[in-house]
């Protein structure tokens, strides 16, 4: 989780158009979503199924994205985490 936050911090400026989020526990969502994030010039951050790690929360606050795309369904990223991610979308 911390590595994905560090990579985003080193490579992306605040005010991101979009940030992609995937489970760090189920690699297939992140693996298949990475090319899409890369093609959009967007970071890919990892979360736990039932929690947003503090390093990710800090990076999302810094990035202040306009949109967050969650990769995978509720079995990968719970609806509670999806709801928590909304607070990081810039309005």
Helices and strands as residue ranges (DSSP letters): H 2-11, E 18-23, H 27-39, E 44-47, H 54-63, E 67-70, H 79-86
